[in-house]
Each structure stands twice: as structure tokens, then as C-alpha cells.
């Protein structure tokens, strides 16, 4: 196994469930509702947002906010509605119809700065709104910037930049995550057979996964260069018919909305093998999906430690690739150092391998900071989970490479 392959396996290990699985929410456009599945069982749990609740007519993109609530694009009404993240009850309109020139609300995502970024389909722009009030701030990606034509999927990458699928030009475009300035075509037109790109997701391996609507595939691209890697989900695998939204669950598997046959399909996260289909009569014309955060309280145990008043859960996995010294893998053994810091050992309690801390810098820049250091060249992945919002940051290094210092000063948005 190469060091790169070993790293991909290692990072995938950090997505394994630690308790109750997160719920999967799917927008059901034809029923004007949002439904909820249990990914652990594939069972439809029922309607989460009732048909028409809060004025919902055509639900499209959806995301969980830093406050734990659900935000939904009300497509043709060109607005964003907000719902209680626990009950699905309407909390009213967050972004009013047409605010800032919003014209066909397609998808949306919260940035590390806590603001909301919305793809405005008809105006070929990405608009930015205050993450607390919903007030329009400015066009983040101005209309047509870089040749943007019909923006659909949007995602912030591990590098902090914003990636947008330009559906009508068969590209994925890249924009500076701080200024919105165009940085180039990350995935060139038609690369790997890409035709009508929609959903975007950076996987646990750091690669970019793109749903190719007209070829019924999910294509994978190098997460740093945009170079085509492969068809991760091959054409019509598992009955895939019109791939739309997609995302990786806490089980490490890839979930893809199949719009034409009203299903959500699940594929093995390591190799794209079809696993099963999630379906239900309430799901009609599904488009986008989102995973609810795991609200289970953080609990200290031998392999995980809770910092910052129990809000952040830290855990480490390690891997020695087969064919080297031992071919072993495991979870680091955790020890608390202070209320905000911890250490992990792999092979013996006297041999510390990783130290990490989470610092509350909310009063300084509105974020929690993550610092870490390693004393090892074993393939290592440090996973930090905000148990309040479900946000996750993973810091990983391949076998044979020293664990680099981590100084992430925008790791998690406050409060």
C-alpha cells in the first residue's frame, strides 16, 4: 500500500461512528418538505419539515448552521427559510425574497466566518449574507465572474477557497475564500467526461467529488490540482439516475441523491462500491442533502477526550501500512493535560505521539483555534469535532512524513 493510499484509509477511519449516527436530511421538492433518514439503518424516519411549513414551496439546497438550525433554499421564491434543527419547526424567513438580487436560490453553505453564502442560479452569482441576521452583505462572487454560468453546488475546500460548479460550462470554478476573487477553472470544461456538474463535496481523503448529472456518475478529482482521478461511482451504478446533491456521512460512506428515481444511494467510501438505497414514499424529486450534527454529549474515554467545557471531542487514529514494520492500525490513547489540551500515545504510555489544544478566541476573531504537534512519522489523523454544530476538522499526514505543526485560527466559528 502506498503512503497516499494508506493516508486515505486512515482518514476514512476517523469518520466511523462514535455513538448514535447522525440523521440525514433530504429536500423533497415535489412534496414541499424535508424528510429525514437514519443512515445507520437506511430507514425513513419521516417528514422533518412538514409540507409548506413556513411558506416552503420548492425546497432545494439545505445546510445546518453554526447555531444548529436548518437553513433551506426556497427555490423559486428566491428566499432562505430557517427551521429548528431539532424539531423541524419553522423559525421564519432568514433571507427575504430577492434580497441582494437573489434570483432562484439553489444551494447554500456557511463559511468559516459564520456568514451564509448562497448560489443565485439565474443571476450567475454567489451572494453573501450576515450569518446572524440574514441581512445582505455583498455579492461575494459577482455575476458571471470567471465565466460562471448557472452556479449549482458550492463548497469551501480544505484550503479555505470557495468552489462552485458552473453547470452550463461543465466546469468547477475556484474563488478566493476571503475576497471572492476568481482564481481559475479548478476542473476544466468536460474534464473526465464531466457533463452538467451539480453537487460538490470534499471527501475525507481531501479529494473533490462532483456529481455529473448527464453521465449519471460521480467523478473524483485531485483536491489540490483539480486533475481528473477517476469515476468514483461509475455510470448508473446501483441505479443512479440523475445524481444531484452528495456528501460523506459519519460512517465514511458517500451518499448521492438520485433525482429521477426518487432515491438516495449509498456507496462505500473507500472505493465507490454500491451498498444500498434509501427510499420512502415521502421522498419525491429529491435534490440536496445535509447531515444533522451528532448531538450526543461528549464523553471522555480511553480513546477520546473532551475539551473546552466538553464542546470539542478529540481523537486520533494511526496506521502502519501493510508490508512495512507491522501493518497495524489503531486509535491513539488519550490523556487530558489541561481543560483545553490533551496528549495521545500509540504504542506505550511513556511515548507521547501527538499533543493538541483547542483555544477559545471568540473575543479575538470569532473562532475557536486548534493547535497541535506530533512526535511521530507514523500515518496519523487528528479529528476534532464540535459537538454543538457537528462541524469536523481532520488534520492528517502520510506514513513516513513528520506530523506537521497545526495552527488553525479559523477552525470553528463561535458561538
Secondary structure, DSSP 8 states (H G I E B T S, - for coil): --HHHHHHHHHHHTTS-SSS--EEEEEEGGGTEEEEEETTTTEEEEEEE-TTGGG-SSEEEEEE-TTS-EEEEETTTTEEEEE-TTT--EEEEEE-TTGGG--SEEEEEE-TTS-EEEEETTTTEEEEE-TTT--EEEEEE-TTGGG--SEEEEEE-TTS-EEEEEGGGTEEEEE-TTT--EEEEEE-TTGGG--SEEEEEE-TTS-EEEEEGGGTEEEEE-TTT--EEEEEE-TTGGG--SEEEEEE-TTS-EEEEEGGGTEEEEE-TTT--EEEEE--TT--SEEEEEE----S----BTTEEEETTTTEEEEEEEE--TTSS---EEE-EEEEEETTEEEEESS-TTSEEEEEEEEEEHHHHSEEEEEEEE---SEEEEEEEETTT--EEEEEE-TTS----EEEEEEEE--
